Amino acid sequence: MDRAVLPDPTHRPGGQSSFAHLLSHHYLGLTLPLVLGTEEQQKRFLGQALAHNQCWCNGLNTLDRRTRLIPNGNGYRLNGIKGFCSGSVDADLVRLTPDLGPDDHRVILLPSAQRSGLRVIDDWDAIGPRQTSNDTIHLDDGAEETDEVLDPGRWTPHGWGDRPSARSAPELAQLNLATLHLVLA
């Protein structure tokens, strides 16, 4: 891990709340394969992030249920819209929470931002952190690979599935936001 770029925890962004917002969601995203993925997914996604200096966007937004992942042969087709996706304009990889199948089983999907059928709509025009690019992503029948799906089990208000690491996902998200607010204080 000699190429890893880690922020200096004593450095404050000095008013750069947009940068702190994007960076915090990027690092939160890097934890997903660790707590929810298989060993193969951990090696693949973290290896790619390190080897290619990838930036991951946050399109989890579990309250936005307009995205569907449909089984198709040995893979999936992805359709829908996902709003409020932090860092989407500059992302190499997108984290999404589509519903899978007829019973709305929610999974996490990690597709490349350059994937055919994935379009970022530059529509974030809010007062305040404009540079966080919390834009909308349109998904038009894109082909997804099976190993891009993190399926840790049923979503509950306490996290995903029965694995202890999967149940910690909501707490990691809250810790991420608390850390962001501390940096901005």
SERO-4910 file (N, C-alpha, C, O; in steps of 0.05 Angstrom, whole numbers):
BEGIN
 pado doro    nc1    nc2    nc3   cac1   cac2   cac3    cc1    cc2    cc3    oc1    oc2    oc3
  Met    A     16    -24      0      0      0      0     17     25      0      9     45     12
  Asp    A     40     24    -13     58     47    -13     47     70    -30     56     93    -28
  Arg    A     27     65    -47     15     86    -64     -9     99    -51    -20    118    -62
  Ala    A    -18     89    -29    -42     99    -16    -38    129     -9    -17    136      2
  Val    A    -58    145    -14    -57    173     -7    -77    177     15   -101    176     11
  Leu    A    -67    183     39    -84    187     62    -82    216     70    -60    228     70
  Pro    A   -105    228     78   -104    256     87    -90    259    114    -91    241    130
  Asp    A    -77    282    118    -65    288    143    -88    295    163   -101    315    159
  Pro    A    -92    279    184   -114    284    202   -112    310    218   -132    319    229
  Thr    A    -88    322    218    -86    348    232    -91    371    214    -93    394    224
  His    A    -94    366    188    -99    388    169   -129    393    167   -144    374    163
  Arg    A   -137    418    169   -165    425    165   -167    438    137   -150    453    129
  Pro    A   -189    432    123   -191    442     96   -194    472     94   -194    483     72
  Gly    A   -197    486    116   -198    515    116   -221    526     99   -215    542     80
  Gly    A   -245    519    104   -267    529     89   -275    513     65   -294    519     51
  Gln    A   -260    492     59   -266    476     36   -285    454     43   -278    430     42
  Ser    A   -309    461     51   -329    441     60   -336    422     38   -342    399     43
  Ser    A   -336    432     13   -343    414     -9   -322    392    -12   -329    368    -16
  Phe    A   -297    399     -9   -276    378    -11   -278    358     12   -276    334      8
  Ala    A   -283    368     36   -285    351     59   -309    332     55   -308    308     62
  His    A   -331    342     44   -355    326     39   -349    303     20   -355    280     25
  Leu    A   -336    310     -2   -330    290    -23   -310    269    -13   -313    245    -17
  Leu    A   -289    279      1   -269    261     11   -280    241     32   -274    218     32
  Ser    A   -298    252     49   -309    234     70   -326    212     57   -325    189     66
  His    A   -342    219     37   -358    199     24   -341    179      7   -348    156      5
  His    A   -319    189     -4   -301    171    -18   -290    150      1   -291    126     -5
  Tyr    A   -280    158     24   -268    139     43   -290    121     55   -284     98     60
  Leu    A   -314    132     60   -336    114     69   -341     93     48   -346     70     55
  Gly    A   -341    100     23   -346     81      2   -325     59      1   -331     36     -5
  Leu    A   -300     65      7   -279     45      7   -283     24     29   -272      2     27
  Thr    A   -299     30     49   -304     11     70   -325    -10     61   -326    -32     73
  Leu    A   -342     -4     42   -364    -22     34   -354    -50     26   -365    -69     37
  Pro    A   -335    -53      8   -326    -80      2   -315    -94     27   -317   -118     29
  Leu    A   -302    -79     45   -291    -91     69   -313   -102     88   -310   -124     99
  Val    A   -334    -88     92   -355    -96    111   -377   -112     98   -392   -127    112
  Leu    A   -381   -109     71   -404   -122     58   -396   -142     36   -413   -158     28
  Gly    A   -372   -140     26   -365   -156      3   -351   -182     10   -344   -188     33
  Thr    A   -348   -198    -11   -334   -223     -8   -304   -217     -9   -296   -195    -15
  Glu    A   -287   -237     -3   -258   -233     -4   -250   -225    -32   -232   -208    -36
  Glu    A   -262   -238    -53   -255   -231    -81   -263   -203    -87   -248   -189   -101
  Gln    A   -286   -194    -78   -295   -166    -83   -276   -146    -69   -270   -125    -80
  Gln    A   -268   -153    -45   -249   -135    -31   -224   -131    -47   -215   -109    -50
  Lys    A   -212   -153    -56   -188   -152    -72   -192   -136    -97   -176   -119   -105
  Arg    A   -214   -142   -112   -219   -128   -137   -223    -98   -134   -208    -83   -146
  Phe    A   -242    -90   -117   -249    -62   -115   -227    -45   -101   -221    -23   -111
  Leu    A   -216    -55    -80   -195    -40    -66   -170    -39    -83   -155    -19    -83
  Gly    A   -164    -62    -96   -141    -62   -114   -143    -43   -137   -124    -29   -144
  Gln    A   -167    -41   -149   -171    -22   -171   -170      7   -161   -158     24   -174
  Ala    A   -181     12   -137   -181     39   -126   -152     48   -122   -145     71   -127
  Leu    A   -136     31   -112   -108     37   -106    -91     39   -132    -76     58   -135
  Ala    A    -94     20   -149    -78     19   -174    -84     42   -193    -67     52   -207
  His    A   -109     52   -193   -118     72   -212   -125     99   -199   -136    116   -212
  Asn    A   -119    102   -173   -125    127   -158   -154    135   -163   -160    158   -169
  Gln    A   -172    116   -160   -200    121   -165   -213    139   -144   -205    139   -121
  Cys    A   -233    154   -154   -250    170   -136   -277    157   -137   -288    153   -159
  Trp    A   -289    151   -114   -315    138   -113   -336    158   -105   -332    174    -86
  Cys    A   -358    158   -118   -380    176   -111   -400    162    -94   -401    137    -93
  Asn    A   -416    178    -80   -436    167    -62   -464    169    -74   -476    191    -75
  Gly    A   -474    148    -85   -501    147    -96   -518    127    -81   -537    116    -92
  Leu    A   -512    123    -55   -527    103    -40   -556    113    -35   -574     99    -42
  Asn    A   -559    135    -23   -585    148    -19   -608    127    -18   -624    125    -37
  Thr    A   -610    113      4   -628     91      7   -658    100      6   -676     83      4
  Leu    A   -663    125      9   -691    135      8   -700    138    -21   -725    139    -26
  Asp    A   -682    139    -40   -689    142    -68   -691    114    -80   -671    101    -85
  Arg    A   -716    104    -84   -720     77    -92   -728     75   -122   -743     57   -130
  Arg    A   -717     93   -139   -725     93   -167   -706     77   -185   -708     78   -209
  Thr    A   -689     61   -173   -669     46   -189   -674     16   -187   -679      6   -165
  Arg    A   -674      2   -209   -680    -27   -210   -657    -42   -223   -646    -34   -244
  Leu    A   -649    -64   -211   -629    -82   -221   -644   -108   -229   -656   -121   -212
  Ile    A   -644   -114   -255   -660   -136   -265   -642   -159   -275   -624   -154   -291
  Pro    A   -645   -183   -264   -629   -206   -273   -632   -210   -303   -654   -208   -314
  Asn    A   -609   -216   -316   -609   -219   -345   -586   -239   -352   -563   -231   -355
  Gly    A   -593   -264   -355   -573   -284   -361   -553   -287   -338   -561   -292   -315
  Asn    A   -527   -283   -344   -507   -285   -323   -501   -259   -310   -482   -257   -294
  Gly    A   -516   -238   -316   -511   -212   -304   -537   -198   -298   -557   -211   -290
  Tyr    A   -537   -171   -301   -560   -155   -294   -563   -132   -314   -544   -126   -328
  Arg    A   -587   -120   -315   -592    -95   -329   -600    -75   -308   -615    -82   -290
  Leu    A   -590    -51   -310   -595    -30   -291   -611     -7   -304   -603      3   -324
  Asn    A   -633      0   -291   -650     22   -301   -660     39   -279   -663     30   -256
  Gly    A   -664     65   -285   -676     83   -265   -661    109   -262   -644    116   -279
  Ile    A   -667    122   -240   -655    148   -234   -647    146   -204   -661    136   -188
  Lys    A   -624    158   -198   -615    160   -171   -607    189   -166   -589    199   -180
  Gly    A   -620    202   -147   -614    230   -142   -595    234   -119   -590    215   -103
  Phe    A   -584    258   -117   -566    267    -95   -542    248    -93   -538    236    -72
  Cys    A   -527    246   -114   -503    229   -115   -478    246   -113   -468    257   -132
  Ser    A   -468    248    -88   -445    265    -82   -420    256    -98   -412    233    -97
  Gly    A   -408    275   -112   -383    271   -126   -387    257   -153   -367    247   -164
  Ser    A   -410    256   -163   -416    240   -187   -403    251   -212   -396    235   -230
  Val    A   -399    277   -214   -387    289   -238   -359    279   -243   -351    275   -266
  Asp    A   -343    276   -222   -315    269   -225   -309    240   -217   -285    233   -216
  Ala    A   -329    224   -212   -324    197   -201   -314    178   -222   -320    180   -246
  Asp    A   -298    159   -213   -290    136   -229   -308    112   -224   -312     95   -241
  Leu    A   -319    110   -200   -336     88   -192   -360    100   -177   -357    119   -161
  Val    A   -384     89   -181   -408     98   -169   -419     77   -150   -420     54   -157
  Arg    A   -427     86   -126   -440     68   -107   -470     73   -109   -479     95   -104
  Leu    A   -485     52   -114   -514     55   -117   -528     34   -100   -517     13    -93
  Thr    A   -553     39    -94   -570     20    -80   -595     14    -96   -617     25    -90
  Pro    A   -593     -2   -117   -617     -9   -132   -633    -31   -118   -622    -46   -101
  Asp    A   -658    -33   -125   -675    -56   -116   -672    -78   -136   -671    -73   -160
  Leu    A   -670   -102   -126   -665   -126   -143   -689   -144   -143   -699   -152   -122
  Gly    A   -699   -151   -167   -721   -170   -169   -748   -160   -161   -751   -137   -153
  Pro    A   -768   -178   -163   -795   -170   -158   -802   -164   -128   -821   -150   -123
  Asp    A   -785   -173   -110   -791   -169    -81   -776   -145    -70   -775   -141    -45
  Asp    A   -764   -128    -87   -750   -103    -79   -728   -108    -59   -724    -93    -40
  His    A   -713   -130    -63   -689   -136    -46   -668   -116    -53   -659   -114    -76
  Arg    A   -659   -100    -34   -640    -79    -39   -611    -89    -37   -604   -104    -19
  Val    A   -595    -82    -56   -567    -89    -57   -550    -64    -61   -560    -43    -66
  Ile    A   -524    -67    -59   -505    -46    -66   -491    -54    -92   -482    -76    -95
  Leu    A   -490    -35   -110   -477    -40   -136   -454    -21   -139   -456      3   -132
  Leu    A   -431    -31   -150   -407    -15   -154   -399    -14   -183   -379    -27   -190
  Pro    A   -414      0   -200   -406      1   -228   -386     24   -234   -384     43   -219
  Ser    A   -372     21   -256   -355     43   -266   -372     66   -274   -394     63   -285
  Ala    A   -363     90   -269   -378    114   -276   -378    118   -307   -394    133   -317
  Gln    A   -360    104   -321   -358    106   -350   -375     84   -364   -373     81   -388
  Arg    A   -390     69   -349   -406     47   -359   -427     57   -379   -439     78   -375
  Ser    A   -430     42   -400   -450     49   -420   -477     49   -407   -484     30   -392
  Gly    A   -493     69   -412   -520     71   -401   -521     87   -375   -543     91   -364
  Leu    A   -498     96   -364   -497    111   -340   -490    140   -347   -469    146   -358
  Arg    A   -509    158   -342   -505    187   -348   -508    204   -323   -528    201   -309
  Val    A   -489    221   -319   -491    240   -296   -503    266   -307   -493    277   -327
  Ile    A   -525    275   -295   -538    299   -303   -529    321   -283   -535    319   -259
  Asp    A   -516    341   -293   -505    363   -276   -527    382   -268   -530    403   -280
  Asp    A   -543    373   -248   -567    388   -240   -566    398   -211   -586    408   -201
  Trp    A   -543    396   -198   -540    405   -171   -535    435   -170   -514    443   -178
  Asp    A   -554    450   -162   -552    479   -161   -564    489   -135   -585    502   -134
  Ala    A   -550    483   -114   -560    490    -87   -543    512    -75   -520    516    -82
  Ile    A   -555    526    -56   -540    546    -40   -521    530    -22   -529    510    -10
  Gly    A   -497    540    -20   -478    527     -2   -457    510    -17   -444    521    -35
  Pro    A   -455    485    -11   -434    468    -22   -438    460    -51   -442    437    -57
  Arg    A   -436    479    -69   -441    475    -97   -422    454   -109   -430    438   -126
  Gln    A   -397    454    -99   -377    436   -111   -379    407   -102   -362    391   -110
  Thr    A   -398    400    -86   -402    372    -78   -414    356   -101   -415    332    -99
  Ser    A   -424    369   -121   -436    357   -144   -455    334   -137   -451    311   -145
  Asn    A   -475    340   -121   -495    321   -113   -516    318   -135   -539    324   -132
  Asp    A   -506    309   -158   -522    308   -182   -539    283   -184   -538    265   -167
  Thr    A   -555    282   -205   -573    259   -211   -559    241   -231   -546    250   -250
  Ile    A   -562    215   -227   -552    195   -246   -575    181   -259   -593    171   -246
  His    A   -575    181   -286   -595    166   -301   -582    140   -310   -559    140   -319
  Leu    A   -597    118   -308   -587     92   -314   -605     80   -335   -628     74   -330
  Asp    A   -594     76   -359   -610     68   -382   -601     40   -392   -585     38   -410
  Asp    A   -613     19   -380   -609     -8   -389   -579    -16   -391   -571    -29   -410
  Gly    A   -564     -7   -372   -535    -14   -371   -531    -43   -363   -545    -53   -345
  Ala    A   -511    -55   -375   -504    -83   -367   -486    -82   -343   -466    -67   -342
  Glu    A   -492    -98   -323   -477   -100   -298   -467   -128   -294   -480   -148   -301
  Glu    A   -443   -130   -284   -431   -156   -278   -439   -166   -251   -444   -150   -232
  Thr    A   -442   -192   -248   -450   -204   -223   -432   -196   -200   -441   -191   -177
  Asp    A   -406   -195   -204   -387   -189   -182   -387   -160   -175   -371   -152   -157
  Glu    A   -402   -143   -188   -405   -115   -180   -427   -111   -159   -430    -89   -149
  Val    A   -441   -132   -153   -463   -131   -134   -454   -141   -106   -444   -163   -103
  Leu    A   -456   -123    -86   -452   -131    -59   -479   -138    -48   -496   -120    -45
  Asp    A   -484   -163    -41   -510   -172    -32   -507   -183     -4   -506   -207      0
  Pro    A   -507   -165     16   -502   -174     43   -526   -185     58   -525   -191     81
  Gly    A   -549   -187     44   -573   -197     57   -594   -176     59   -591   -154     49
  Arg    A   -616   -182     72   -638   -164     74   -631   -138     89   -618   -138    109
  Trp    A   -641   -115     78   -637    -90     91   -658    -87    113   -681    -94    110
  Thr    A   -649    -78    136   -666    -72    159   -658    -44    168   -638    -34    160
  Pro    A   -674    -32    186   -665     -6    197   -639     -7    212   -627     14    218
  His    A   -630    -31    218   -605    -34    233   -582    -43    215   -560    -50    225
  Gly    A   -585    -42    189   -564    -50    171   -572    -73    153   -595    -79    151
  Trp    A   -552    -85    141   -556   -106    122   -550   -133    135   -529   -137    147
  Gly    A   -568   -152    133   -563   -180    138   -555   -187    167   -559   -171    185
  Asp    A   -544   -210    169   -537   -221    195   -508   -220    202   -500   -225    225
  Arg    A   -491   -213    183   -463   -211    188   -457   -187    206   -467   -166    201
  Pro    A   -441   -191    228   -435   -168    245   -424   -144    230   -431   -121    236
  Ser    A   -406   -149    211   -394   -127    196   -416   -113    179   -414    -88    176
  Ala    A   -435   -127    169   -456   -115    153   -474    -98    170   -485    -78    161
  Arg    A   -479   -106    194   -496    -91    212   -483    -64    220   -497    -47    231
  Ser    A   -457    -61    216   -444    -37    225   -445    -15    203   -436      8    209
  Ala    A   -457    -20    180   -457      0    159   -471     26    167   -460     47    161
  Pro    A   -494     26    179   -507     52    187   -489     67    207   -488     92    205
  Glu    A   -476     53    225   -459     67    244   -435     80    230   -427    102    238
  Leu    A   -424     66    211   -401     78    196   -410    103    181   -396    122    180
  Ala    A   -434    102    170   -444    126    156   -448    149    175   -441    172    168
  Gln    A   -458    144    199   -462    165    219   -435    176    228   -431    200    232
  Leu    A   -415    158    232   -389    166    240   -376    183    219   -362    203    225
  Asn    A   -381    176    194   -371    192    171   -381    221    173   -366    240    170
  Leu    A   -407    224    177   -419    251    178   -410    266    203   -405    290    202
  Ala    A   -407    252    225   -397    265    250   -369    276    246   -362    298    254
  Thr    A   -352    260    233   -325    268    227   -324    292    209   -309    310    213
  Leu    A   -341    291    188   -343    314    170   -350    339    184   -338    360    180
  His    A   -370    338    202   -378    362    217   -356    371    236   -354    395    240
  Leu    A   -341    353    248   -319    360    265   -298    375    249   -287    395    259
  Val    A   -291    365    226   -271    378    209   -280    407    201   -263    425    200
  Leu    A   -305    410    197   -315    436    188   -319    456    211   -322    480    207
  Ala    A   -318    446    236   -323    463    259   -299    482    264   -300    498    282
***
